Amino acid sequence: MASQQTEDLRAGRRFEFGKNWSHFLRELNEDRIQQAEKSLREYLQVDDLQGKRFLDIGSGSGLFSLAARRLGAKIQSFDYDPDSVACTVELRQRYFPNDSQWSIEQGSVLDAEFMVSLGQADVVYSWGVLHHTGEMRQAMENAGDRVCDGGKLFIAIYNDQGRTSRVWWLIKTAYNRLPARFRWVVLWPALIRLWGPTTIRDFISGRPFSTWNNYSQGSLRGMSAWRDVVDWVGGLPFEVASPEGIFEFYKKRGFKLETLKTCGGGRGCNEFVFQK
């Protein structure tokens, strides 16, 4: 797995998500953790997760594993990226040192044998991950198989914007193929494209950089504006799907849609909670 990952990185096929998450840990605070807890309670329509098994596919920083643990769940976290695994381990050490109810591994959602070894969970959570595997449909299949009868699947998948999504794929590919010292050539124009209109509106309304400075307060993952830009521009592999496509995929597999929040047809993720 490690050798494949190195080959992907060198060929510009995969973004080093874990390195971005390591920066995020420096900015993590109690307000962001509580925000993550609140989002889980609201989306899953529960008061807590006492006695539930929670599988975090692509744990990233470990923030939502931590939130679910604080809500009482038994946690299984894993990520493909070793730096992300290290971030999740660091977060566990900060808040739940030596906790036997929170296991963390390195693994791939595309590894069928590994996935089966995890068993099934009451909540399978994978926010903004499955579209970065390079084989999204297979990843969606494997994730769904880990949900127990009566359990819930909470996923977020990039919205299909047609031609615009194809343009972003080209931008992401260019970013990852460049040596690190030259990536600003792609990153800064993308930053202007993503944030230029909002920044201008803030200045006109007499609130310079207000949206940028307060971005994390409205971010589901508590991500800062800058970290979210880097994550978006660099995020490769990159696949997209329409809300209808995701709905039909899981309907055929015995899932019922409970919650849907779209990004209004724009850039970003559509969020789904299904019950099996």
C-alpha positions in Angstrom: 0.0 0.0 0.0 2.7 2.5 0.9 4.6 1.9 -2.3 1.4 2.4 -4.4 0.7 5.6 -2.5 4.3 6.9 -3.1 3.9 6.1 -6.8 0.5 7.9 -7.0 2.0 11.0 -5.3 5.0 11.2 -7.6 2.8 10.8 -10.7 0.5 13.6 -9.5 -2.5 11.2 -9.0 -3.0 11.7 -5.2 -3.1 14.7 -2.9 -1.4 14.4 0.5 -4.5 15.0 2.6 -2.8 14.1 5.9 -0.3 16.9 5.7 -3.1 19.4 5.4 -4.9 17.8 8.4 -1.8 18.1 10.5 -2.0 21.8 10.1 -5.6 21.8 11.1 -4.9 20.1 14.4 -3.0 23.2 15.5 -6.3 25.2 15.0 -8.6 22.7 16.7 -10.5 24.0 19.7 -13.5 23.1 21.9 -15.9 25.1 19.8 -15.1 23.1 16.7 -15.4 19.8 18.5 -18.8 20.8 19.8 -19.8 21.9 16.3 -18.9 18.4 15.0 -20.9 16.8 17.8 -23.9 19.0 17.0 -23.8 18.0 13.3 -23.7 14.3 14.1 -26.7 14.7 16.4 -28.7 16.7 13.9 -27.9 14.6 10.8 -28.3 11.3 12.6 -31.4 12.5 14.5 -30.0 11.3 17.9 -29.2 12.7 21.3 -26.2 10.6 21.7 -24.4 7.4 20.4 -24.3 5.4 23.6 -23.8 1.7 22.8 -23.4 2.3 19.1 -20.5 1.2 16.9 -19.2 4.0 14.7 -17.0 3.3 11.7 -15.1 6.4 10.4 -13.9 5.7 6.8 -11.2 8.2 5.9 -10.9 9.7 9.4 -8.6 12.6 8.3 -7.9 14.7 11.4 -10.0 12.4 13.5 -12.4 15.2 14.4 -15.6 13.2 13.8 -14.2 10.1 15.4 -13.6 12.3 18.5 -17.0 13.8 18.3 -18.7 10.4 18.0 -16.6 9.1 20.9 -17.6 12.0 23.1 -21.2 11.1 22.2 -20.6 7.6 23.6 -19.9 5.5 20.6 -17.3 2.7 20.2 -15.0 3.9 17.4 -13.2 2.3 14.5 -11.2 4.8 12.5 -9.0 4.2 9.5 -7.5 6.2 6.7 -5.4 5.4 3.6 -3.0 8.3 4.3 -0.5 7.5 7.1 -0.3 11.2 8.0 -4.0 11.2 8.5 -3.7 8.1 10.7 -1.1 9.9 12.7 -3.4 12.9 13.1 -6.2 10.7 14.4 -3.9 9.0 16.8 -2.7 12.4 18.1 -6.3 13.5 18.6 -7.1 10.3 20.5 -4.0 10.8 22.7 -5.1 14.4 23.5 -8.6 13.5 24.6 -8.9 9.8 25.1 -5.4 8.4 25.9 -5.2 4.6 26.1 -8.9 4.3 25.2 -9.9 0.7 24.5 -13.1 1.9 22.8 -11.3 3.7 20.0 -9.2 1.7 17.5 -7.3 3.4 14.7 -5.8 1.6 11.6 -4.3 2.4 8.2 -6.3 0.8 5.5 -8.2 1.3 2.2 -12.0 1.3 1.7 -11.2 -0.4 -1.6 -9.5 -3.3 0.1 -12.4 -5.8 0.4 -10.6 -8.2 2.8 -9.7 -5.3 5.1 -13.3 -4.0 5.0 -14.8 -7.3 5.9 -12.4 -7.7 8.8 -14.0 -4.5 10.4 -17.4 -6.1 10.8 -20.5 -4.0 10.6 -21.4 -0.8 12.4 -24.5 1.1 13.5 -23.1 4.2 11.9 -20.8 4.3 9.0 -19.4 7.8 8.4 -17.4 8.9 5.4 -17.6 12.7 4.7 -15.9 13.8 1.5 -13.8 10.7 1.2 -15.2 8.1 -1.2 -14.8 10.5 -4.2 -11.1 10.7 -3.5 -10.4 6.9 -3.9 -10.1 6.7 -7.7 -12.9 4.1 -7.7 -15.9 5.9 -6.1 -18.6 3.3 -7.0 -16.6 0.5 -5.5 -15.9 2.6 -2.4 -19.6 3.3 -2.1 -20.4 -0.4 -2.4 -17.8 -1.4 0.3 -18.9 1.4 2.7 -22.6 0.4 2.4 -21.8 -3.3 3.1 -20.4 -2.2 6.5 -23.8 -0.9 7.7 -25.7 -3.3 9.9 -29.4 -3.9 9.5 -31.2 -0.8 10.9 -27.9 1.2 10.8 -27.1 4.4 9.1 -24.7 5.6 6.4 -23.6 9.2 6.5 -21.7 10.3 3.4 -20.8 13.4 1.5 -20.0 13.3 -2.2 -18.8 16.0 -4.6 -21.6 17.4 -6.7 -21.5 16.9 -10.5 -21.3 20.3 -12.2 -20.7 18.9 -15.6 -18.1 20.9 -17.6 -17.1 22.9 -14.5 -16.2 19.7 -12.6 -14.0 18.6 -15.6 -12.2 21.9 -15.5 -11.5 21.5 -11.8 -10.2 18.0 -12.4 -7.6 19.6 -14.8 -6.7 22.2 -12.2 -6.2 19.6 -9.5 -4.1 17.4 -11.8 -1.9 20.3 -12.6 -1.5 21.2 -8.9 -0.4 17.7 -7.9 2.0 17.3 -10.8 3.9 20.4 -10.0 6.9 20.4 -7.5 5.7 21.7 -4.1 7.6 25.0 -4.5 5.7 25.8 -7.7 2.2 24.9 -6.7 1.4 28.5 -5.9 1.1 29.0 -9.6 -2.1 27.0 -9.5 -3.2 27.7 -5.9 -3.2 31.5 -6.0 -5.3 32.0 -9.1 -7.7 29.3 -7.8 -7.9 31.2 -4.5 -8.8 34.4 -6.3 -11.5 32.5 -8.3 -12.9 30.9 -5.2 -12.8 33.8 -2.8 -12.6 36.9 -5.0 -16.4 37.6 -5.3 -17.0 37.0 -1.6 -14.1 39.2 -0.5 -15.3 42.0 -2.7 -18.8 41.8 -1.3 -17.5 41.9 2.3 -15.5 45.1 1.4 -18.5 46.7 -0.2 -20.7 45.9 2.9 -18.1 47.3 5.2 -17.0 44.0 6.7 -13.5 43.3 5.2 -12.6 39.6 5.3 -15.5 38.8 7.6 -16.5 35.7 5.7 -12.9 34.5 5.5 -12.2 35.1 9.2 -15.4 33.4 10.4 -15.4 30.6 7.9 -14.7 27.8 10.4 -17.8 28.7 12.4 -20.0 27.5 9.5 -17.8 24.7 8.3 -19.1 21.2 9.1 -15.5 19.9 9.7 -14.3 23.1 11.5 -11.8 23.6 8.6 -10.2 27.1 8.3 -10.8 28.9 5.0 -7.2 28.5 3.9 -7.0 24.8 4.7 -10.3 24.2 2.8 -8.9 26.0 -0.3 -5.8 23.8 -0.2 -7.8 20.7 0.3 -10.1 21.6 -2.6 -7.5 22.6 -5.1 -5.2 19.7 -4.3 -7.9 17.0 -3.8 -7.1 14.2 -6.2 -8.4 11.6 -7.2 -11.6 13.5 -7.9 -15.0 12.1 -8.9 -18.4 13.6 -8.8 -22.1 12.4 -8.8 -25.5 14.0 -8.9 -27.8 13.6 -5.8 -30.1 11.5 -7.9 -27.3 9.2 -8.9 -26.3 8.6 -5.2 -29.9 8.1 -4.2 -30.5 5.5 -7.0 -27.3 3.7 -6.2 -28.2 3.0 -2.6 -31.9 2.5 -3.2 -31.0 -0.5 -5.3 -29.1 -1.8 -2.3 -31.9 -1.6 0.2 -31.2 1.8 1.7 -33.8 4.4 2.5 -32.8 8.1 2.3 -33.4 9.9 5.6 -31.6 13.2 5.2 -30.4 15.1 2.1 -28.6 18.4 2.1 -27.4 19.6 -1.3 -24.9 22.3 -2.2 -27.5 24.0 -4.4 -26.0 22.7 -7.7 -22.7 24.4 -7.0 -19.2 23.4 -6.0 -19.0 21.3 -2.9 -20.5 18.2 -1.4 -24.1 16.9 -1.3 -24.7 15.2 2.1 -26.7 12.1 2.6 -27.9 10.0 5.5 -29.3 6.6 4.5 -30.8 3.9 6.7 -30.4 0.2 5.9 
